[in-house]
Amino acid sequence: MGLAFVPLYIQYLGMEAYGLIGLFAVMQAWLTLLDMGMTPTLNREMARFTAGGHSTQSIHDLLRSLETICICLAVIIALSVWAASGYLASDWLKADKLPTQIVAQAISVMALVVALRFIEGIYRGSLFGLQRQVWYNGANAAIATLRHGGAVVVLAWISPTVQAFFFWQAAVSLLSITILFMGVHRALPSPPSPPRFTHEAIANVWKFASGMMAVTFLAILLTQVDKVLLSRLLSLELFGYYTLAATVAGVLYIIIGPITVAFYPRLVELSIQENQATLISVYHQGAQLITLLSAPAVMLLSFFPKNVVFMWSGNVNLAENTAPILSIFVLGVFLNGMMHMPAQLQLAYGWVSLGIKTNIVAVAVLIPAIFWVVPRYGAIGVAWIWVVLNAGYVLIAIQFMHRRLLAREKWRWYFADVFLPASGSIGVMLLAKQFQPASYQNRWNEFFFLLIVGALALVTSTILADRIRPRLLAFVKHKLPRL
């Protein structure tokens, strides 16, 4: 939903105001540092609860303890961002068309939205750990439609201002917190005694939570420091184009996220039960499924970025300015996505040190590289840095992981889980390049061309996915008699 309505946001607000929405996304990501590992910790502990690792009372006490901490931090977040709004508007951002007062007002409202979205995370993590993904996905689909579709209605019929956009986001976040809170407490059995804040509950999970806090901090540095620095180094309009490219490339996480969310609690259960054979099977299924579903989308965005952006937005200028960044940036996102299942396996075993060490090295390379590259190559140079860093994860970090976990499965991961499904999509794209329509002629022609090419790439990758193909065929065979 967020991706679908971006062209309308730009139409009603302009590119500079959309740059503020990009700043909101960056700020939201950075402030998850104050989460202190609470969301991933609750995810893991709720999964352990389903496997018998917690009593009903202890899991309720843990949830209440973390709820209390989270709400206190949300108040601090809102007040801090509000206090800094004047400085950010006048001294940090480079707005040419929007008045400084308007920018400051938008950031003030943004402070409330960021705080509310921060609270949402704790209930989302709980539902994932309880394996209530289906319920959550239904609720989240409705909330996302209201959040983004409703914003367009507000901009079109009430007030086409960035302040109105953020006021609407705050209202929907309040509703979202209420719904997710009810979902978590209905999913958990009632405790013998009323849940309460306890230091013991915090102490029992602190080691894992502190490790996750370090991992989160470094992950945010890697994924968001480019945007923070570019918001300072580029004009707000150019920053908007870079943010747009990152947003479009981020569609891959919409594909990858639900897979890792569904597989992670299962990996935790199997690691606790020491069921190695099933764990290996589940690990490869998840990794292969990520490649199978993301590779066609990646290759479309990399081989045909102008076609995709024009088909989506109908805006030639937007396509011309976004496509060069998008075609490169999306490759880095793809390589990053390939590491998600190995990362889930590490967390299932409570092993966070490898992620911390590799991310420290990556951050040490990334920040000075950005300062060197931006004056010379601009935003495209930063996109290439993102590709190189993530290639390092795939080529180097995975070696260290498979020395300790599933030592005999490394080459199967490289060849069967990543290379074969991805190569199928690449082959289809190379062939399709010979038949692509002329750019900017007709959005429907672009749509049907991309749809056919994407479908062929998906079919080809599926044929080459040895663990997913037989399961899919068995599912179809089971369903056909009913049809």
N, C-alpha and C positions, 0 to 999 in steps of 0.2 A: 504493500500500500504506500509506503514511504517513497519508493521508487516510482510508482505509477503516477503520482500526483506532482512530482518535481517540476515538469514543464509548466503546470498551472501555477505553482508557487512563483516560478520565475516570471510568468506572464503578469501576475497581479502585483508582485512585489519588486521586480527588477533584480538584476544580477548582484548588486551590492547587498541588498537585503537577504538574498539567498546565501551570500557569504556569511552573514550573521547566523543563519541556520546551520551552516557548516561549522562555525565557531561553537555553537551550542553542542553539536555532536562531539567535537574535540573536548570541550569542557566536561561533558558528561563522562567521557571515557577517562579523563584524567582524575576526576573526583571519585572514581571507583577505587582509587588507591586507599581512600578512607574506609572502604569496605573491610579492609584488614583481613581479607580472605574469608569473610563470613559466608558469602554466597556459595563458593565452591566447597567450603567446609560443611555447610548444611546439606548440600547435594550429596556429599560422601556419607555423612552421618545418617541421613535419611535412608540411603541405600543400605547401610549397615544395619539400620533398624529393621528393614524388611528381611534381612538375612539373619536376624536374631542377635545382632550385636548391641542392641539397646533395649531397655525396658520401656514400657509406655510412659512411665513417670519421668525417666531420665531424658527422653527425647523431647517431651513437652517442656521440661525445665531448660533444656538447651535452647529450644526455639524461643521461649520467653526471655531468656538472658540475652540472646542475640538481637531480638526485637527491640529491647530496651536500649542497647548500645546503638543500634541503627537509627532509631528515632532521634536520640541525642545528637548524633553526628549529622543528621539531616538538618537540624536546626542550625548547627554551626556552619554547614555548607551554605544555606540560604543567606544567613547574615553576612558571611565573608564575601560572597560574590556580589551581594547588594552593595557592600561597602566599597568594593573595588570597581564598581560599574563606571564611575566618572573617569578614573584613570584609564581603564581599558578603552573607553570611547574616545578620549582626547589624545592619549599618548601612545597607545599600542597599535590600534587599528588605523589603517590608512583609507578612510572613506572620502570619496570625492564628491558624491552627490547627496548622500544622506547627512542631515544636520547632526552635529555631535550630541545635541540634547535627545534626539530621537534614538540614536544608537545607545545612549546611556539608559534611557527608559526601557528599551528592549532588553538590555542585559539585566536590568533590575528584575523584570518579570521572568527572564530566563533563570535567575537564581532560584526562584520558587519551583520552577519545573524540574530543574536538575535535582533539587532536594527530594521531590516527590518520586522521581524516577529511581533515585537511589534506594528508597524504601521498597519499591516494587521488586528489586532484585532479590531480596531475602526470601520472599514468598515464591518467586520463580525457581530459585535454587531448591527450595523444599519440595515443590511439586515434581521437579525433574528427578530428585533422589527417590521419591515415592513411586516413580514410574507412572505418573499420571499425565504423561505427555499428550495423550489423546484429548483428555479434558482440557488441559492447558491450551493446546493448539486451537481448539474450538473457541475458547474464551478469548484467546489472544487475537484470533482472526477477527472476531467481532469488535474488540477494542481497537485494533489497528485500523479497521475500516472507519470506525467512528473518529479516531484520532486524526487520520489524514484526510479522509473524505469530508468529515465535518469541518476541518480547517479550510478547505476550498469553499464550502458553503459560507463560512464566516467571512472569508476574504471577498467573495463575490457579492454577497447580499447585505453584509453588516458594515465591515470596515476593512478596506484593502491595505492594512498596515501591519508591520512586523510585530507591533505590540499586541494587536488583536490575535495574531497567530499564536503567540506564546501564552496569552490568557486562555485560549482554547485548549492548548496542550496541558496547562495546569488543571483545568477542570476535568479532562479525561483521565489524567493521572490519578486524581482523587477517586474517581470511579473505579479505575483499575486496581488500586490498592485494596479497596473494599471487596471486590470480587475475588481477587487472589487470596486475601486473608480468609474469606469464607471457604474457599476451595481447599486450602491447606488444613484448616481445622476440621472440616468434614472428612478429609481423607485419613486423619489420624484417629485412632480409637481414644475414647475418653480416659484421662488419667485417674488413678485412685484419689489423688489430692489435687487441689488447684495448682496450676503451674506457677513457678516463682523464679525470680532472678537468683542464681547461685554462683558463687565464685568457683565451686567445684566443677560445675558444668563447663565453664570457660577454661579452667585449667586442664581438663581432660582432652580438649581439642586444640589447645594453644600451639603445640608444636607443629601440627599440620597446618593450622591457620596462618602461623607466622611464615612458614615456608611458602604457602600460597600467596601471602601478601608480597613477598619478595618476587615471586614469579610474576604476579600481576603487575607490580611496579615496572619490572623490566619489559614485560610484554607491551605495556602501554607506552613506555619510552620508544619501543621499536615501531609500534603501529601509529603513534600519534605525534611524536616529536617533530616529524616532517611537517605536519600541518601547523603545529604551534610556531615553528620557525618561519614557515612560509607565510603565515598570517602577518608576520612582522616584516619579512623581506620583500613580499610582493604586494601590489595594490590589492584592495579588497575585491575588485572585479576579477583579476587574474587568479587570486586565491579561490574565488568562486568556481572557476573552471577546473582547477585542480581538485577541489572538493567534489565537484560533480563527477569527474572521472573516477575518483575513489569510491563514490557512492554507487556508481554503475557497476564497477568491478566488485563491490561488496555484495552484489546479488549472489555471488558464489557462497557467501557465508549463510545465506538463506537456504541454500542446498545442503551445505556441510553441517551447519548447526544442529538441525533435527536428527541427523544420523548419529553424531557424537553424543548428543543428549540421550538418545535411546539406548546406545550401546554402553555408555559409561557405567550406569548402575549394574548392568549385567556383568561387566568386567570386574567390578568390585566384589560382587557375590562369588564369582568363580575363583577369584584370587583368595578370598577368605576360605572357601571350600577346598582350595588346592586342587581344583579339577583342571589339570594342565591341558589335556587333550581338547576339551570343549573350549577352554580359553583360547587356544591357538586357532581353532576353527572360527570362533566369534571375532577374534582380532582381524583375521584375513578377510572375513566377510565384510566387516565395517570398512576396512581400508580400501577394498576393491569397490565397494558400493560408492564411496566418496569419489574415487577416480571416474567410475562409470558415469555418474550423474553430473559431475562438474566439468569433465573434459569437453563435452560438446559445447557447453555454454562458454567456457574459456576460449576455445578456438574460434567461435563465432565473434566474440568480442575482440580477439586479437587479429584475426584475418580480415574482418569486415566491420571495423569500429565506426566508420562514417555511416555505413548503411544502417547499423543498429541504432545509433543516436538519432539519425534523421527519421527513421521509421517510428521511433519512440516519441520524438518531440515535434517533428515537422519543422524544425528550426535549422536552416542551413548554417547560419553563423555558429550556433551551438555545436553542431556536428564538426565543423572545421576546426574549432578551437579546442574541443574536448578529445577528439579521436586520436591525435598523436600521443597524448598522455595515456589515454585509456588502453591503447593497443599494447603498451609496454607494462603498465601498472598491473594489468590483469594477470600477466604471467607470474609476477611476484606473489599475487594473491593465491594463484593455483598452487605454486610450490609451497606456500605457507599452509594451504589446506591439506596437502599431502601429509603434513606432520601432525595433524590433529589426532589421528587414531593412535600413533605412537605416544603422543603426549597423554592421551586418556589412559593408555596402558600403564605409563609411569605413575600417574596419579592414583590409579586403582591399587597399586602396591605401596602408595604413600611415599614414593620416591620423587622428591622435588629438587634435589641438589643439582642434578644434571641440567635441568631447565634453567636454573639460576646461573650456573657457570657459563653455559653457552650463550645465554642472553646478555651476560656481562660483556663477553667478548664482542658480541654483535653491536651493543650500544657504544662500546669504545670505538668501534669503526664508524658507526652511522653518523654520530653528531658532527665530528670534524669533517666527514665526507660531505655532509650537506652544506656546511659553510664554504667548502672549496668548490663544490659543483654548481650551486645556484648562481653565483655571479657569471659563470662561464656558459652553462647550458640550461639554466632555468629549471622549470618544473619537470621537463622531460629527463634531465639528468638525475633528479631525485627519484623518478620512477625506475630508472636503471639501477640505482643503488638498492632499491627494494628488491629487485630481481636477484641481484648478486648475493645479497644477504641470505635470502631464502634458499638459493641454490646451495649455499654453504651448509644450511641446516640439513638439506636432503642428502648431500654428499658426505658430510663429516659427522654431524651430530648423531645421525642414525647408526653410525658405526659403534659409537660408545654405548648407545642404548642396548643394541642387540648383543653386546658382549655380556651383559648382565641379565637381560630378560629375553627369553625365547631365542637363544643364541643360534639355533639352526634355521631360523625363519627369516633371516635378513634378506637373502637373495630371492626368496619367494616374494617378499614384500616388494623389492625393486622390480622384479621381472613380471610376475603374475598380477600383482595388485596395482602397480603404477604404469609400467612401460606398455604392456600389451593393450589395456583399455584406452590409454591415451593415444597410442599410435594409430588406433582405428579412427579416432576423430581427426587426427592430423592428416591422415591420408584422404579422408573425405573432403576436408577443407582445401587441400592442394588441388584436388580435382575440380571443386566448385569454383575456384578462382578463375577458371577458364570460361565460366558461364555467367559470372555475376552481371547484373543489369547495370546500366549507366547510372551514376550517382545522382540523387536528388530529382528523379523524374516523377516517380509515383510511389507514395508510401505503401499502398496495397501491394504493388509489385515487389517492393523491398520485403514486406511482411511475408508473403508467400514464398519468396526465394529463401529467406532465412529460416522459415518454418520447415521447408523441405530439406534443406541442408542440415539443419539441426537434428531432424528426425532420422535422417540417414546416418549421421554421425553417432547418434544414440544407439541405433540398431547395430551398427558395426562394432562399437565398443562393447555392447552386450554380448555379441557373438564371441568376442575375445576374452570375456570375463568368466573364467572357468568355475568360480565358486557361486556366482550370481546366476549364470545362465541356467544350470539345472534346477535351481530353486524356482526360478521364474517359469520355466517350462512345466514343472510339477504343479505350480499354482494355477497356471492357465488350464492344464489338463483337468485339474480338480474342478475348476469353475465352469468349463465348457458344457458339461452335461446339464448344469443348472440353467445355462442360458438357452 
